[in-house]
Amino acid sequence: MHEDDQAGQEFWDSRYSESEQMWSGKPNDALVREVTGMTPGRALDLGSGEGADAIWLAQQGWRVTGTDISGVALDRAAGHARDADVDALIEWRRHDLGESFPEGEWDLVSAQFLHTPGEMPREKILRAAAAAVAPGGVLLIVGHASGPSWDHEHHDMHFPTTDEVLLSLELPEGQWEVLRSEEHERVQTGPDGQPGHRTDNTLKLRRLR
């Protein structure tokens, strides 16, 4: 294992080990909004964390592959899937996506908030995600478009726009169509427990062939 990969795994294992639950346990709103109504098939959830998105997809009838860099997160996600009685529909795989990517093709590839405090080749990962979409399938990329309203220390941090993400994917001409490309604001609770806001963006693409 590369030293940087081990450091990344140790960082996220440590983060998840700090508490019994890091995330809300609810699927991301953008995922629910964009996937509801789609015909279930095979789905790949990148950075699946504690499994809320993968479990929701399985509950809608999708067969899901969930990946994460953290073994602690994957163990926790597997437990949640058993509790929800959808574990037979989900396969969990540990990947540092910058170094290894799941083999196969999927009808839906979902990358929800694929951000990290450390170094991560996000553009490379998203190009691999696009390559993993089966013809007729959908690539859904949801990310932050700005920092949270209470974070004044990192206000100059750059978050890519949907146009920048689309350009970085280097997609073959005529083989994809853009279904959605937009920003949306949501309420997010700050560290002091008070509500703040954050702008996110959604890029939804269909592979034509």
N, C-alpha and C positions, 0 to 999 in steps of 0.2 A: 504494500500500500504506500502511495506517495505520502510524504510527510504532511503536505498541505491538506490532503484528503482526510488523514487521520485527525488533524487539528480541527477540521470542519465537523467531523463526526463527534469528536469529544466535546466541542463547543455546544452543539445542539443536544447531545445526550445530557450534558450538564444543565442546560436551560430547562429541558423537560423534567429533569429530576428534582428541580427546585420546588415543584408543586405537584399536586395530584392532577391538576387540570390547568393547562395554559390558555386554551381557547374556549369559546362559548359553548361548544358542543352542537351548535346549529350550523347548517350548511350556509355557504356564502349566498347573499341575496342575489347577486348577479348570476350565479350559476343556476339557481332556482328559476329566475326570470327567463333566462335564455334557453334552458333545456326543457322546461315544462312544455309538453306538447310534441316533443321529438319522439320518433319511434325508437324504443330502446334497442341497443345493440351492444357492442363492445366499447368500453370506456377506459381511458387511461387518465388517472388523476396524479399530476406531478406535484410533489411536495405535499403529500396527503396529511401530514401532521397527525393529529389524534383521530382522524378518520371521518369527520362529520360529513364532508362532501361525498366521499366514497360510499358511505352508508346510505345517504339520501339517494344517490344514484341507484344503488342496489334495490332500495325500496321501491323505486320506479320501474324496476325490471331490467336494469342494465347489468351486464357481467363486467366487473370492474377489476382493473389492476391498479393498486395504489402504491406509490413509491415515495420514499422519504430517505433522507440521509441519516436520520436518527433511529437506531434500534429501539430506544426507549419509547419513542413516539409510535413506532409500528407495533410494538407489543401492546401498547395501550389501545391503539386503534383496533387491533384484532380482538381484544376483550370487549370493546364497545360493539363490534360487529356481531360477536356471539350473543351479547345481551339483546341486540336488536333482531336476532334470528335471521341474519342475512350473510353469515360468514361463508356459506357455501357459494355465494355469488361473488366473493371478493378474494383476490390473490394479493398478498402483500409482498413487495420486493424492496430490499434496501439498495439504494443507489445514491452515489454522489453524482448527480446528473452532469456535472462538468467533466466527469471522467468516464462514466458508463451510462448507457441509455437502454431501456428495455427493448428487446427485439420483438417485432410484430407490427401489425396494423390494427388501427382502432377506428370505430365510427365516430367517436368523440375523443378528442384530446383536450384536457382542461388544465390550464396553468393559472391558478388563482393566487395572486400576490406572491409571485416568485421573486422575493427580495430577501437579502441577507445582509447583516452588518459587515461581513467580511467580503473577500473577493469571490466573485462567481461569474463565470462566462455566460451571462444571461442570454445574449444574442445567439451564441452557439447552441445553447440548450433549446431555445425556441425554434431555431432552424431544424434541429433534430425532431422537435415536436411536430413541426409541419410535415416533415418527411414520413412521420409515423401515421398520418391520417390516411385512411383508406379512401379510394374514389367515392365521391358522394358524401363523405364524412365532414365533420365540423371541427375546426380548431377554435377554441375559446380562450382568449388571453385577457385576464382582468388584473389590473395593477394600480398602484398609487400614481396619481397625477400631481400630487403635492404632499408636503409634510403635514402633520396635524396642526391645527390652529394654535395649540399651546406651545409648540416646539419652535422657539425663536433662535435656538443655537444652530440649527441646521436648515435655516430658511433658504439658503442658497444652493441646497442640494438639488441636482437635476433628476427629474423623473421623466422618462420618455413619453412623448405623446403617442397616440395611436398611429399617426402618420409615420413617426419615426420607427415605431415597432414594425409596421408593415414594410417599410423600406428595408429594415435590417433583416427581414426574413428572406430576402432575395428570391422571391417566388417566381417560377417560370411564367412567362406571359401567357395569358389565355387559359390557364389551368385552375384559377381560383376566382371566386367572387366574394366581395365584401358584403356581408349581411348586416353588420352593425359596426359603427366606429364613432364613439361618443364619450363625453365626460359626464359624470354624475356626482352630485354631492351627497354625503351621508353624515348623519350624526355619529360621533364617536366619543365615548367617555374618556376623559383625560385622567392622568395619574392622581389628581386631587378628587376624583369622583364626580367632577362637574362635566356637563355635556359640552363638547366642542364640535368641530366639523372637519371633514377631510374630503378632498376631491379625488375620485378614482376614475379610471377609464376602462372601457370595454372594447375589445376588437374581436369580432366574430366573423370567421371566414368559412366558406364551403369549398372543398376541393371538387372540381368538376370532373377531372380525369387524372 
